[in-house]
């Protein structure tokens, strides 16, 4: 009799285990099917499959989070996304209850609170409601950071989203956001352009970008590329100085070779000048046709001092020792018709050098000739005055164009 009871118990337990395994199998099958239906934009069927997976395995955090992610994506196609986002938040809170250490779920809850905060700001929500949603967002981002302080996706997604709340954040919260983005960039530079663009858009403070840039040659090379692409040349000088410092440190041989080539080119220009004018007078005027040069390869020369592409124009001068003001006539010009050329995206940028040392740089915003002044103090003698055009751009479909024209120059010496 005892043996019969034992056998029955084994059958019951085994049957229960088999049933549980089958439930898990069907739940996983429903979840996989829901993801496939979602990719095919079969929203109703996908919703039913996600809900079935949760019913069959209510303790699976991944299923609840997956359903929440589905609702977030679906909300983007709705006139009123609020109900979908609210349900998505419920899904992630329940998923978090099943997996308290998940940084991903914390980030999603922070993103949802950020979306609600922005919606309230845009639709006249009360300051108290805006503040509450901001605090909810930052509470979740902070918890995500604490749970996964080195995870790139956690840091990138939380920091990137929190930037949109920048004007609402206090000093400590801003510091945490910059810490997250700095650590993300140290982990991977692949998203640097997106991060720098988001920082600039939301803060309009280049110092914040300087706080997060990795202190390496690669870091400053990427940052220089960003300011080039974003036409933020007003910040070039400081970035270029740091880039030069890291080049000296990390690429000393290549840097010395570049310096040697630059000095050789300058020596050749001076020798040609002295060959033409063995006893040159002190330079006071630089006629327009004295400017000569072309693109960095030296294969495409500029004609009539019209700079249609990036490159350098140079003129050799004989200067008095002491202080002087160098005035250069310049203007911008376009080869396409544009609606409003007074916008900064049309302004060419020039860097002026004397013997390869920068003496000033500026945007050229005017369509008519205008003088630009640069002040120097030198030991006098033969010098090479250079004008580098650095932000050439041409996109006729967007109506964008940037070109630089250089006119006469003048050197005014202090008495």
Secondary structure, 3 states (H helix, E strand, C coil): CHHHHHHHHHHHHHHHHHHHHHHHHHHHHHHHHHHHHHHCCCHHHHHHHHHHHHHHCCCCHHHHHHHHHHHHHHHCCCCCCHHHHHHHHHHHHHHHHHCCCCHHHHHHHHHHHHHHHHHHHHCCCCHHHHHHHHHHHHHHHHHHHHHCCCCHHHHHHHHHHHHHHHHHCCHHHHHHHHHHHHHHHHHCCCCHHHHHHHHHHHHCCHHHHHHHCCCCHHHHHHHHHHHHHCCCHHHHHHHHHHHHHHHHHHCHHHHHHHHHHHHHHHHHHHHHHHHHCCCCCCCCEECHHHCEEECCCCCCECECCEECCCEEEEEEEEECCEEEEEEEEEEECCCCCCCCCCCHHHCEEEEEEECCEEEEEEEECCCCCEEEEEEEEECCEEEEEEEEECCCEEECCCCEEECEEEEEEEEEECC
